[in-house]
Amino acid sequence: MGWKPFEPDERERFLRYVENITVPNMAGGHTIVFSILTAEGLPIGYASLKGVRDGGTGAELGLAIMDKDYRGRGLGVEALRQVITYAFDELELSLIELTVLPSDTAAIRSYEHAGFVRTDILKESWQLPDDTLADLWVMELYRPSPEPRLPGM
């Protein structure tokens, strides 16, 4: 399975791709997109929060290291950590959902390490470049509850 890379003049195709919402209950709202850059400033991927609404409680996370030469170096894990922090601390969301292909074991390990849990499967819901349909797993992460404080502490 391969993905057609984005060319510099394909801004519209890229935006349609990152704004595509796959979790049904997250439709609507707006999308916030972050570039994933190397230490030298080279763009190698993106992270997005989709379905963000004013006063809303959740969003769908999208994340990809598009340049395969930079996969497996921890850059996606660091981007994931930063987007989770932003979603919970800045946007005050209580839920982040994402979808992932069951075959993407490296991404699943990263998501589970960050605290995401598998909650559902969307059967034949993602069209691959060869026009076949693939299942997607839905994974969720809830905002951690604040530590309870005892009076006088």
C-alpha positions in Angstrom: 0.0 0.0 0.0 1.4 3.4 -0.9 0.3 7.0 -0.6 0.7 9.5 -3.4 3.0 12.2 -2.0 1.9 15.8 -2.0 3.6 18.2 -4.5 4.3 21.8 -3.5 1.6 23.1 -5.8 -1.1 20.7 -4.3 -2.2 22.9 -1.4 -5.9 22.3 -2.0 -5.5 18.5 -2.2 -3.5 18.5 1.0 -6.1 20.6 2.8 -8.9 18.3 1.7 -6.8 15.3 2.9 -6.1 16.7 6.4 -9.6 18.0 6.9 -11.2 14.6 6.1 -13.0 13.5 9.2 -13.3 9.7 9.7 -15.0 9.5 13.1 -18.7 10.1 12.4 -19.5 12.0 15.6 -16.8 14.6 15.0 -18.3 16.1 11.8 -18.5 19.9 11.7 -16.4 22.4 13.4 -13.0 23.6 12.0 -9.6 22.1 11.6 -6.3 23.2 13.2 -3.2 21.9 11.3 0.4 21.8 12.6 3.5 21.2 10.5 6.0 18.6 11.8 9.4 20.0 11.1 12.9 18.6 11.6 15.4 20.5 13.8 16.6 22.1 10.5 13.1 23.3 9.6 12.3 20.7 6.9 8.6 19.9 6.8 8.1 16.1 7.0 4.6 15.7 8.2 1.5 17.2 9.8 -0.7 16.8 12.8 -4.3 18.1 12.9 -7.2 18.5 15.2 -10.5 18.2 13.2 -14.1 18.9 14.2 -13.0 21.5 16.7 -16.0 23.6 17.8 -16.3 26.6 20.1 -17.4 25.2 23.4 -17.0 21.7 22.1 -15.5 18.9 24.1 -13.7 16.7 21.5 -11.8 16.6 18.3 -10.3 14.0 15.9 -6.6 13.8 15.7 -4.8 13.2 12.4 -1.0 12.7 12.3 1.4 11.6 9.6 5.1 11.6 9.0 4.8 11.9 5.2 8.5 11.6 4.5 9.3 7.9 5.1 13.0 8.7 5.6 12.0 10.3 9.0 9.7 7.6 10.3 10.9 5.6 13.3 12.9 8.5 14.8 10.4 9.6 17.5 9.3 12.8 15.6 5.7 11.6 15.4 5.6 10.6 19.1 6.9 14.1 20.0 4.3 15.7 17.7 1.6 13.5 19.3 2.7 14.6 22.8 2.6 18.3 21.8 -0.8 18.1 20.1 -2.4 16.2 23.1 -1.0 18.9 25.4 -2.4 21.7 23.2 -5.8 20.0 22.9 -6.3 19.4 26.6 -4.5 22.5 28.0 -5.2 25.2 25.4 -8.4 24.1 23.8 -9.7 22.5 27.0 -11.0 19.5 25.2 -12.0 16.5 27.2 -11.7 13.9 24.4 -9.4 13.2 21.5 -10.4 10.5 19.0 -8.4 9.1 16.0 -8.7 6.4 13.4 -5.9 4.1 12.3 -5.5 1.2 9.9 -5.2 -2.0 11.9 -2.0 -2.8 9.9 -0.2 0.3 11.2 1.3 -1.4 14.2 3.9 1.3 14.8 1.3 4.0 15.0 -0.9 1.9 17.2 1.9 1.3 19.7 2.6 5.0 19.8 -1.1 5.8 20.4 -1.4 3.2 23.1 1.8 4.4 24.8 0.2 7.9 24.9 -2.9 6.5 26.6 -5.3 5.9 23.6 -7.5 2.9 23.8 -9.3 1.0 21.0 -13.1 1.6 21.2 -14.6 0.7 17.9 -14.0 -0.5 14.3 -15.3 1.2 11.2 -15.7 -1.6 8.7 -14.6 -0.9 5.1 -14.6 2.8 5.8 -11.3 4.1 4.3 -10.7 4.1 0.5 -7.1 3.1 -0.3 -5.2 4.4 -3.3 -6.0 1.2 -5.2 -9.8 1.9 -4.6 -10.2 -1.0 -2.1 -11.8 -0.3 1.2 -10.1 -0.9 4.5 -11.3 -1.1 8.1 -10.3 1.6 10.6 -9.9 1.3 14.3 -11.3 4.1 16.4 -9.1 5.0 19.4 -9.9 7.5 22.2 -8.0 9.4 24.8 -9.8 11.3 27.6 -8.4 14.3 29.5 -6.8 13.1 32.7 -8.8 14.0 35.8 -7.1 16.6 38.0 -5.5 15.2 41.1 -7.9 15.6 44.0 -6.8 18.1 46.7 -7.5 17.7 50.3 -8.5 20.8 52.3 -5.5 22.7 53.5 -3.1 21.2 50.9 
